[in-house]
Amino acid sequence: MDRIVECVPNISEGRDRGVIDAVAAVIDEVEGVRLLDVAPGADTNRTVITFIGPPDGVAEAAFRVVRRAGELIDMRRHRGAHPRHGSTDVCPFVPVRGVSMDDCVALARAVGRRIGEELGFPVYLYEAAALRDDRRNLATVRRGEYEALAEKLGTEAWRPDFGPNAWDDRTARAGAINVGARGFLVAYNVNLNTRQKRIASQIALDIRDAGRARRDEAGRVVKDADGKNVLVPGPYRLAACKAVGWVLSEFDRAQVSINLVDTAVTKPHEAFEACRASARDRGVRVTGSELVGLIPEGDLLAAGRHYLRQAGQSAGVPRRMLIETAVQSLGLRELGPFEPAERILEYRAGLVDGPLASMTARQFVDEASTDSPAPGGGSVAALSASQAAALVAMVANLTVGKKGYEGVQERVKAVAEEAQELKDALLDAMDRDTAAFDRVMAAFALPRASEDQRAARDLAIAEATREATRVPLSVLERAARVLELAAEVGEIGNASSLSDAGVAVLCGAAGAEGAYYNVLINLAALADLDASGEPGFAVRARERASVLMAACEATAAAARGAVRGRLEAGA
């Protein structure tokens, strides 16, 4: 899928598995949409459902979820620890790939209108989809929760964005539906070694973005001119963080329940550490944490790097090791199993490691040896450069903590981290190169019976060929950086690994030159096509490739000479 949207409806049922399964089942009815996760909570009486797909498919699936939940859930009988407004409490759309926030806003508004018109449920739009600034904050929209709707509906101030502005039997059963568009939200709970909700609530006030109510010397809450509480930031305030305290009776403990509404601003490990600091102030301790739903891989990678760096270790290790460090450091298995393959968004969605990168070495070499033109030299060049990056990271990591290399410790740690990122990007390029080739072949297969068809086919081939040029050009750019790092670790790294640094240079040079050849052959094909649509592309690409190849040759020649000289002299 080139365009992917995520939708994360939260339904107000977390105990009746029959109802939960019936609601989730409608997602599989929509072609192209994939159900990723169903996370029920008995104490909250709420289930977080996550699915992804193309925009139109996700919009249809979201509507069906809201319709089915409205049929099966009666809000008049609902009780739970989590704030809620309706049978589908929230239905947010999240951009994942190839779509913008504006696209998700349009989806949210279209689905919200359809819910209001076809189902007759009151709909409030929130966050980026809000039509009114005072409704951007979900907490504001949901103030008073379901119980307040009887008084709010029917007033002009609380007129829904779509659907009826009336309290009747249908509204009383379904409640109000909040539909929004937002960035990725991580629902994350931090566990405490206390059963007291009061302590968990105080920690939540310490860390949440909104802060806590100011009190005067007599302990009374201070109000502003409009009668609203005056809020002041807590000592461990975190931006883009919402938090409340509650008791998790199933596990006989209190929790700080956190919504991190923008993990580009505040990440889970930062919330975990803020809770630890606040808990210490109150004589209790954090024992672990719990993830509700899915989490982006980058958030766990950031946590893994943080805790490895904190321990003075190298964070330039493979992703699986970073993730395991994060899971252990955050105590994510305290209340139950935590399998990264099941809980990380990109892994569930199949967005990490394409078919080639997932192969064993034997499988890839066997596939490359057949009469199929792909994978071919472009993918092999990317693999060669990725192996060079892996060796660079290895030499750097073998230098960390070694006696006699005290002066380069911070540098080799940084090199290891950068090399790991280059390695992963180059592995990804293996599949991107083959996919680009497949698009070229698909363009050649387009019909050409008429003049219009021939013109459209030529344009499609030209654009596919440009993309097939961009991929090896990106490999060449990364290979140039890998060679620089290989030369550096050959100079400053562990002398016992000098031969490894030398092999990194050789692999990097092979990957660079292989990528260069693929750029040139695609540019040659582009010269015979209608290259309209991106004037000057071929000239710019050729110039860039020539400059990079010259730099690679110079770096590799110097590094090979240095490594060979030291090895022949006995290092």
Secondary structure as UniProt FT lines:
FT   STRAND          4..7
FT   STRAND          10..11
FT   HELIX           17..25
FT   HELIX           26..29
FT   TURN            31..32
FT   STRAND          34..41
FT   TURN            42..45
FT   STRAND          46..53
FT   HELIX           55..72
FT   HELIX           75..77
FT   STRAND          88..97
FT   HELIX           101..114
FT   HELIX           115..119
FT   STRAND          123..127
FT   TURN            128..129
FT   HELIX           133..135
FT   HELIX           138..141
FT   TURN            142..145
FT   HELIX           146..148
FT   HELIX           149..152
FT   TURN            153..154
FT   TURN            157..158
FT   HELIX           169..174
FT   STRAND          177..181
FT   STRAND          186..192
FT   HELIX           197..207
FT   TURN            209..210
FT   STRAND          212..213
FT   TURN            217..218
FT   TURN            225..226
FT   STRAND          231..232
FT   TURN            235..236
FT   TURN            239..240
FT   STRAND          241..248
FT   HELIX           249..251
FT   STRAND          253..260
FT   TURN            263..265
FT   HELIX           268..281
FT   TURN            282..283
FT   STRAND          286..292
FT   HELIX           297..310
FT   TURN            311..312
FT   HELIX           319..330
FT   TURN            331..333
FT   HELIX           340..343
FT   HELIX           345..348
FT   TURN            349..350
FT   TURN            355..358
FT   HELIX           361..368
FT   HELIX           377..399
FT   TURN            400..401
FT   TURN            403..404
FT   HELIX           406..408
FT   HELIX           409..444
FT   HELIX           451..492
FT   HELIX           495..497
FT   HELIX           498..527
FT   TURN            532..533
FT   TURN            535..536
FT   HELIX           537..568
FT   TURN            569..570
//
